[in-house]
Amino acid sequence: GHVGPELVGHVAMPLLEGCTHAFLDLGANAGVQTRKLHQPKLYSRSHFVPLFQKAGFYEDGAVRCAIGVEPAREYWPRL
């Protein structure tokens, strides 16, 4: 049988290469905070969206990247 951790997703380039802004979500659950980063209009009432704005994630020329880490397997299909 399989022993050890599974690789979910892949990394084809150095992580965060080309990003001007990076968001690290530890304990990402279903990835909602990352969706708030990339789809702020869908989450206009979120407290996170103004934080992303203040940090410059939405400035012209910004290249937003996000890394979500979630150890609970039940969330993996959604991520």
N, CA and C atoms as a LAMMPS dump frame, in Angstrom:
ITEM: TIMESTEP
0
ITEM: NUMBER OF ATOMS
237
ITEM: BOX BOUNDS ff ff ff
-5.0000000000000000e+02 5.0000000000000000e+02
-5.0000000000000000e+02 5.0000000000000000e+02
-5.0000000000000000e+02 5.0000000000000000e+02
ITEM: ATOMS id mol type element x y z
1 1 1 N 0.814 -1.187 0
2 1 2 C 0 0 0
3 1 3 C 0.862 1.256 0
4 2 1 N 0.205 2.359 -0.12
5 2 2 C 0.884 3.659 -0.151
6 2 3 C 1.344 4.045 1.26
7 3 1 N 2.577 4.468 1.366
8 3 2 C 3.12 4.926 2.643
9 3 3 C 3.677 6.327 2.435
10 4 1 N 3.426 7.221 3.358
11 4 2 C 3.968 8.573 3.265
12 4 3 C 2.957 9.567 2.735
13 5 1 N 3.351 10.831 2.702
14 5 2 C 2.43 11.889 2.267
15 5 3 C 2.163 11.824 0.773
16 6 1 N 1.013 12.339 0.386
17 6 2 C 0.659 12.432 -1.026
18 6 3 C 0.964 13.834 -1.523
19 7 1 N 1.328 13.955 -2.785
20 7 2 C 1.533 15.256 -3.401
21 7 3 C 0.227 15.655 -4.069
22 8 1 N -0.325 16.773 -3.646
23 8 2 C -1.555 17.288 -4.234
24 8 3 C -1.18 18.534 -5.001
25 9 1 N -1.486 18.58 -6.281
26 9 2 C -1.068 19.694 -7.119
27 9 3 C 0.352 19.453 -7.588
28 10 1 N 0.977 20.505 -8.08
29 10 2 C 2.349 20.379 -8.549
30 10 3 C 3.015 21.75 -8.556
31 11 1 N 4.31 21.733 -8.61
32 11 2 C 5.084 22.963 -8.697
33 11 3 C 5.982 22.821 -9.914
34 12 1 N 5.707 23.607 -10.956
35 12 2 C 6.475 23.518 -12.188
36 12 3 C 7.589 24.552 -12.246
37 13 1 N 7.501 25.578 -11.416
38 13 2 C 8.496 26.658 -11.392
39 13 3 C 8.857 26.905 -9.931
40 14 1 N 9.913 27.659 -9.693
41 14 2 C 10.164 28.053 -8.3
42 14 3 C 8.925 28.742 -7.724
43 15 1 N 8.573 28.339 -6.556
44 15 2 C 7.378 28.86 -5.908
45 15 3 C 7.425 30.387 -5.825
46 16 1 N 6.381 31.03 -6.229
47 16 2 C 6.191 32.481 -6.168
48 16 3 C 7.036 33.27 -7.167
49 17 1 N 7.681 32.597 -8.113
50 17 2 C 8.451 33.307 -9.127
51 17 3 C 7.502 34.2 -9.93
52 18 1 N 7.855 35.462 -10.077
53 18 2 C 7.046 36.4 -10.838
54 18 3 C 5.971 37.1 -10.034
55 19 1 N 5.777 36.707 -8.796
56 19 2 C 4.745 37.326 -7.955
57 19 3 C 5.265 38.636 -7.366
58 20 1 N 4.419 39.638 -7.352
59 20 2 C 4.773 40.871 -6.649
60 20 3 C 4.171 40.877 -5.248
61 21 1 N 3.107 40.11 -5.061
62 21 2 C 2.42 40.011 -3.772
63 21 3 C 2.061 38.55 -3.539
64 22 1 N 2.29 38.053 -2.32
65 22 2 C 2.001 36.661 -2.002
66 22 3 C 1.187 36.563 -0.717
67 23 1 N 0.228 35.668 -0.736
68 23 2 C -0.622 35.395 0.419
69 23 3 C -0.402 33.942 0.811
70 24 1 N -0.038 33.705 2.051
71 24 2 C 0.171 32.363 2.58
72 24 3 C -0.961 32.058 3.55
73 25 1 N -1.757 31.067 3.224
74 25 2 C -2.91 30.687 4.042
75 25 3 C -2.618 29.341 4.69
76 26 1 N -2.241 29.369 5.949
77 26 2 C -1.961 28.147 6.705
78 26 3 C -3.237 27.701 7.403
79 27 1 N -3.682 26.502 7.106
80 27 2 C -4.98 26.046 7.597
81 27 3 C -6.068 26.587 6.689
82 28 1 N -5.894 26.364 5.4
83 28 2 C -6.737 26.987 4.379
84 28 3 C -8.181 26.479 4.367
85 29 1 N -8.454 25.366 5.025
86 29 2 C -9.777 24.748 4.969
87 29 3 C -10.19 24.593 3.515
88 30 1 N -11.293 25.2 3.096
89 30 2 C -11.786 25.052 1.719
90 30 3 C -11.265 26.138 0.789
91 31 1 N -10.337 26.969 1.245
92 31 2 C -9.719 27.967 0.382
93 31 3 C -10.501 29.254 0.196
94 32 1 N -11.416 29.552 1.092
95 32 2 C -12.264 30.738 0.941
96 32 3 C -11.452 32.029 0.997
97 33 1 N -10.452 32.115 1.87
98 33 2 C -9.676 33.365 1.96
99 33 3 C -8.936 33.638 0.65
100 34 1 N -8.45 32.588 0.011
101 34 2 C -7.776 32.758 -1.278
102 34 3 C -8.769 33.204 -2.344
103 35 1 N -9.982 32.674 -2.294
104 35 2 C -11.003 33.134 -3.242
105 35 3 C -11.328 34.607 -3.006
106 36 1 N -11.319 35.031 -1.756
107 36 2 C -11.548 36.453 -1.457
108 36 3 C -10.456 37.32 -2.075
109 37 1 N -9.225 36.81 -2.079
110 37 2 C -8.109 37.533 -2.684
111 37 3 C -8.317 37.694 -4.185
112 38 1 N -8.68 36.614 -4.861
113 38 2 C -8.765 36.622 -6.317
114 38 3 C -10.125 37.049 -6.868
115 39 1 N -11.171 37.021 -6.031
116 39 2 C -12.517 37.405 -6.466
117 39 3 C -13.139 38.377 -5.465
118 40 1 N -12.507 39.529 -5.233
119 40 2 C -12.974 40.425 -4.171
120 40 3 C -14.406 40.926 -4.354
121 41 1 N -14.874 41.051 -5.568
122 41 2 C -16.244 41.544 -5.785
123 41 3 C -17.299 40.571 -5.262
124 42 1 N -16.964 39.296 -5.212
125 42 2 C -17.9 38.302 -4.677
126 42 3 C -17.946 38.317 -3.154
127 43 1 N -16.968 38.972 -2.535
128 43 2 C -16.858 38.983 -1.068
129 43 3 C -16.758 40.424 -0.562
130 44 1 N -17.606 41.289 -1.051
131 44 2 C -17.517 42.723 -0.74
132 44 3 C -17.708 43.027 0.751
133 45 1 N -18.335 42.129 1.486
134 45 2 C -18.556 42.362 2.921
135 45 3 C -17.468 41.743 3.799
136 46 1 N -16.479 41.119 3.181
137 46 2 C -15.405 40.464 3.916
138 46 3 C -14.464 41.488 4.554
139 47 1 N -13.95 41.139 5.717
140 47 2 C -12.945 41.978 6.375
141 47 3 C -11.568 41.785 5.748
142 48 1 N -11.362 40.701 5.007
143 48 2 C -10.067 40.434 4.382
144 48 3 C -9.81 41.314 3.169
145 49 1 N -10.841 41.6 2.391
146 49 2 C -10.656 42.352 1.149
147 49 3 C -10.001 43.713 1.407
148 50 1 N -10.43 44.497 2.396
149 50 2 C -9.733 45.765 2.668
150 50 3 C -8.274 45.564 3.095
151 51 1 N -7.974 44.452 3.755
152 51 2 C -6.59 44.17 4.139
153 51 3 C -5.737 43.895 2.913
154 52 1 N -6.28 43.13 1.973
155 52 2 C -5.573 42.887 0.718
156 52 3 C -5.359 44.198 -0.04
157 53 1 N -6.385 45.047 -0.036
158 53 2 C -6.292 46.351 -0.7
159 53 3 C -5.18 47.19 -0.075
160 54 1 N -5.17 47.262 1.242
161 54 2 C -4.167 48.065 1.962
162 54 3 C -2.747 47.547 1.708
163 55 1 N -2.608 46.235 1.539
164 55 2 C -1.293 45.63 1.306
165 55 3 C -0.85 45.739 -0.151
166 56 1 N -1.692 46.299 -1.02
167 56 2 C -1.295 46.535 -2.402
168 56 3 C -1.581 45.408 -3.381
169 57 1 N -2.344 44.407 -2.961
170 57 2 C -2.634 43.274 -3.835
171 57 3 C -3.398 43.668 -5.095
172 58 1 N -4.141 44.779 -5.055
173 58 2 C -4.981 45.165 -6.194
174 58 3 C -4.424 46.349 -6.973
175 59 1 N -3.199 46.758 -6.694
176 59 2 C -2.594 47.869 -7.431
177 59 3 C -2.341 47.472 -8.874
178 60 1 N -2.336 48.448 -9.78
179 60 2 C -2.015 48.177 -11.182
180 60 3 C -0.651 47.507 -11.273
181 61 1 N -0.574 46.46 -12.036
182 61 2 C 0.677 45.744 -12.226
183 61 3 C 0.967 44.685 -11.171
184 62 1 N 0.151 44.617 -10.126
185 62 2 C 0.377 43.617 -9.084
186 62 3 C 0.113 42.22 -9.646
187 63 1 N 0.982 41.298 -9.315
188 63 2 C 0.806 39.894 -9.676
189 63 3 C 0.556 39.159 -8.37
190 64 1 N -0.717 38.789 -8.152
191 64 2 C -1.122 38.141 -6.909
192 64 3 C -0.881 36.64 -6.984
193 65 1 N -0.278 36.107 -5.937
194 65 2 C -0.09 34.668 -5.812
195 65 3 C -0.553 34.247 -4.423
196 66 1 N -1.014 33.023 -4.324
197 66 2 C -1.469 32.506 -3.038
198 66 3 C -1.025 31.064 -2.886
199 67 1 N -0.674 30.731 -1.667
200 67 2 C -0.348 29.354 -1.305
201 67 3 C -1.265 28.985 -0.153
202 68 1 N -2.003 27.914 -0.318
203 68 2 C -2.868 27.421 0.74
204 68 3 C -2.354 26.081 1.231
205 69 1 N -2.211 25.954 2.534
206 69 2 C -1.744 24.712 3.145
207 69 3 C -2.87 24.193 4.026
208 70 1 N -3.265 22.951 3.784
209 70 2 C -4.347 22.355 4.566
210 70 3 C -4.049 20.884 4.82
211 71 1 N -3.794 20.516 6.082
212 71 2 C -3.488 19.12 6.387
213 71 3 C -4.714 18.202 6.447
214 72 1 N -5.896 18.76 6.632
215 72 2 C -7.097 17.932 6.766
216 72 3 C -7.575 17.461 5.39
217 73 1 N -7.5 16.167 5.166
218 73 2 C -7.804 15.583 3.852
219 73 3 C -9.23 15.881 3.372
220 74 1 N -10.161 16.079 4.27
221 74 2 C -11.531 16.304 3.825
222 74 3 C -11.688 17.582 2.99
223 75 1 N -10.747 18.519 3.101
224 75 2 C -10.805 19.755 2.322
225 75 3 C -10.061 19.651 0.995
226 76 1 N -9.228 18.67 0.807
227 76 2 C -8.383 18.586 -0.386
228 76 3 C -9.149 18.615 -1.704
229 77 1 N -10.257 17.91 -1.841
230 77 2 C -10.97 17.952 -3.128
231 77 3 C -11.406 19.365 -3.515
232 78 1 N -11.669 20.202 -2.558
233 78 2 C -12.162 21.567 -2.817
234 78 3 C -11.007 22.521 -3.163
235 79 1 N -9.799 22.197 -2.719
236 79 2 C -8.672 23.112 -2.933
237 79 3 C -8.121 23.026 -4.323
